[in-house]
């Protein structure tokens, strides 16, 4: 499984949700099978490496998230699959919905899933260049695009999650400040009242 997390924290449950999903997939969908992880992101690698065999960690791809850099990761994954090291590769990542909502998503990367509802025709087609050449070019490009989309989704989700987490932290800090201010004012008022009572009591004692 390719676990896509972040290199930095302070983004709420963004990383922990991916880690939970990877563990859930292993325990429920691949129970009894050898499951390794290919981590993209330091936070996921730090935790998952304690419980999984890590094929590779490519958190460096987030340093410059370009299609060319992502393509090198896709090439690694395709090579692992082609070598027979793994019979299936899934992507686990946060899909961006909006700044406040990220959807944990697991999707099959390899082998390629045929598009459902495809229709066949008895007509003969002439391919130029050859059909094999077209397929050998388009399939790798499609896989690289799929991974690039997943990483861009994850990157946008990370920023949305961090913005939401910081907003909640600010709200919590403001609420705590107001509570402390109220507590301080009550304590101060009580202290002033006690001082006044002591002064009045002392004056009455002198007059008595």
Secondary structure, 3 states (H helix, E strand, C coil): CEEECCCCCCCCCHHHHHHHHHHHHHHHHCCCCCCEEEEECHHHHHHHCCCCEEEEECHHHHHCCCHHHHHHHHHHHHHHHHCCCCCCEEEEEEEEEECCEEEEEEEEEECCCCCCCCCCCCCCCCCCCCHHHHHHHHHHHHHHHHHHHHHHHHHHHHHHHHHHHHHHHHHHHHHHHHHHHHHHHHHHHHHHHHHHHHHHHHHHHHHC
